[in-house]
Amino acid sequence: MEKNILLKIQYDGTNFRGWQRQPGQRTVQGEIEHVLQYLAGREISINGTSRTDRGVHALGQCASFVWDFPLPTEKLPFILNKRFGAGGIGRSGAPGDIRILEAREMPPDFHARFSCRGKTYRYIIERSGDIFRRNMAFQLADSLDHAAMREGAKFIVGTHDFKSFEASGGNPRETTVRTISDLTIEEEGDRTVIEVTGDGFLYNMVRIMVGTLVEVGTGKRTPDQIRCILDGRDRQLAGFTAPPQGLYLKEIYFK
């Protein structure tokens, strides 16, 4: 009997060409499908909620797929994680750069992408200069005015046309209007942690938001300029695109 399975996934995006499968490239989707196909003995296609870019990490990415393999669903994380160990060679017990946190059966009409109602992203900025953290955070030497950044963030929260925060190269959208329900900026020692929750995000939207807020935090922009950026609907008005290393897909919410 066919089962509709939802996987909750963590991954270190450093050595992947992003989530989406690409011929001849190592991707998160490709690695997971490869192991599932090995188990099932036939082609398995998974549907991810979000197509993270090269270098972007995930704490709670989700993907769904349908299969009829006679394996208890609750055992899938253990079996898959064994195969992902040691870079996909498996059986060593060592952790790889993908980890399945959970597997559960869902109703037949569930789809990891189309059943999504919102996401939370986390972005980490560090001033440590730690070379061993260079792939896990945006290393920034400048100090940041967090109060100014929070003031600027107030203009982002709400329902707006975020065309100014969309990079070129993404899939065409019917609308660039999105709702941001929460945006927090916290200082944790030498780290700045930004978390943003919304009903959907445009291509590189979070990274452009972060880059713009960093420019506010370093005094290159005033907080109220963000309102003008939104009104202008022009990518050239917003700040730089923050690097992918600091971005984490934290959580996904379903209907």
Residue pairs with C-beta under 8 A, 6 or more apart in sequence:
1 68
2 66
2 67
2 68
3 66
3 67
3 68
3 73
3 105
4 64
4 65
4 66
4 105
4 106
4 107
4 108
4 110
5 64
5 65
5 66
5 67
5 73
5 76
5 103
5 104
5 105
5 106
6 62
6 63
6 64
6 102
6 103
6 104
6 105
6 106
6 110
6 112
7 32
7 46
7 62
7 63
7 64
7 65
7 76
7 100
7 102
7 103
8 60
8 61
8 62
8 100
8 101
8 102
8 103
9 28
9 32
9 58
9 60
9 61
9 62
9 63
9 98
9 99
9 100
9 101
10 58
10 59
10 60
10 61
10 98
10 99
10 101
11 28
11 57
11 58
11 61
11 97
11 98
11 99
12 57
12 97
12 135
12 136
13 28
13 52
13 53
13 54
13 55
13 56
13 57
13 58
13 244
14 55
14 57
14 97
14 135
14 245
15 26
15 97
16 26
16 27
16 28
16 31
16 54
16 55
16 97
17 25
17 26
17 27
17 54
18 27
18 28
18 51
18 52
18 53
18 54
18 56
19 27
19 28
19 29
19 48
19 50
19 51
19 52
19 53
19 61
20 27
20 29
20 48
20 51
21 27
21 29
21 30
21 33
22 30
28 48
28 52
28 58
28 61
28 98
29 46
29 48
29 63
31 84
31 88
31 98
32 46
32 63
32 80
32 98
33 44
33 45
33 46
34 88
35 80
35 83
35 84
35 88
36 44
36 46
36 65
36 67
36 80
37 43
37 44
38 83
39 69
39 71
39 79
40 67
40 69
44 65
44 67
45 65
46 63
46 64
46 65
46 112
47 63
47 64
47 65
47 111
47 112
47 113
48 61
48 62
48 63
48 112
48 113
49 61
49 62
49 63
49 112
49 113
49 116
49 119
49 252
50 58
50 61
50 119
50 249
50 252
52 58
52 61
52 247
52 249
53 204
53 244
54 244
55 135
55 243
55 244
55 245
56 244
56 247
56 248
56 249
57 136
57 247
57 248
57 249
58 248
58 249
59 122
59 248
59 249
59 250
59 251
60 101
60 249
60 250
60 251
60 252
61 249
61 252
62 112
62 116
62 252
62 254
63 112
64 106
64 110
64 111
64 112
71 79
73 103
73 104
73 105
74 103
76 100
76 103
77 100
77 101
77 102
77 103
80 100
81 95
81 96
81 99
81 100
82 90
82 91
82 93
83 90
83 91
84 90
84 95
84 96
84 97
84 98
84 99
84 100
85 91
85 92
85 93
85 94
85 95
85 96
86 92
86 94
86 96
87 96
87 97
88 96
110 254
112 252
115 254
115 255
116 252
116 253
116 254
116 255
117 199
117 253
117 254
117 255
118 181
118 197
118 198
118 199
118 200
118 252
118 253
119 197
119 198
119 200
119 201
119 249
119 250
119 251
119 252
119 253
120 182
120 195
120 196
120 197
120 250
120 251
120 252
120 253
121 195
121 196
121 197
121 201
121 206
121 247
121 248
121 249
121 250
122 193
122 194
122 195
122 247
122 248
122 250
123 138
123 193
123 194
123 195
123 196
123 206
123 207
123 210
123 242
123 246
123 247
123 248
124 136
124 137
124 138
124 191
124 192
124 193
124 194
124 246
124 248
125 137
125 138
125 140
125 144
125 191
125 192
125 193
125 194
125 210
125 214
125 246
126 133
126 137
126 138
126 139
126 140
126 190
126 191
126 192
127 139
127 140
127 141
127 142
127 143
127 190
127 191
128 139
128 190
128 191
129 139
129 141
130 139
133 139
134 245
135 245
136 245
136 246
137 191
137 245
137 246
138 210
138 242
138 243
138 245
138 246
140 214
142 217
142 218
143 218
144 192
144 214
144 217
144 218
145 216
145 217
145 218
145 219
146 185
146 187
146 192
146 217
148 216
148 217
148 219
148 222
148 223
149 185
149 213
149 214
149 216
149 217
149 223
150 185
151 216
151 223
152 212
152 213
152 216
152 221
152 222
152 223
152 224
152 225
152 226
153 183
153 184
153 185
153 213
153 226
154 223
155 223
155 224
155 226
155 227
155 230
156 180
156 183
156 196
156 209
156 226
156 230
157 180
157 181
157 182
157 183
158 179
158 180
159 177
159 178
159 179
160 177
160 178
160 180
160 230
161 175
161 176
161 177
161 230
161 233
162 176
162 177
162 178
162 202
162 205
162 230
163 176
163 202
163 233
163 234
163 235
164 208
164 229
164 230
164 232
164 233
164 234
164 235
164 237
164 238
165 202
165 204
165 205
165 208
165 209
165 212
165 229
165 235
165 238
166 173
166 176
166 202
166 203
166 204
166 205
166 208
166 235
167 202
167 203
167 204
167 208
167 235
167 241
168 203
168 235
169 203
170 202
170 203
170 204
171 203
173 202
176 202
176 233
178 198
178 199
178 200
178 201
178 202
178 205
179 198
179 199
180 196
180 197
180 198
181 197
181 198
181 199
182 195
182 196
182 197
183 194
183 195
183 196
183 197
183 209
184 193
184 194
184 195
184 196
185 192
185 193
185 194
185 213
186 192
186 193
186 194
186 195
187 193
192 217
194 210
194 213
195 250
196 206
196 209
204 241
206 247
207 241
207 242
207 243
207 244
207 247
208 235
208 238
208 239
208 240
208 241
208 242
210 242
210 246
210 247
211 238
211 239
211 240
211 241
211 242
212 221
212 226
212 229
212 238
212 239
212 240
213 239
214 239
214 240
214 242
215 221
215 239
215 240
216 222
216 223
216 225
216 226
220 239
221 239
228 237
229 237
229 238
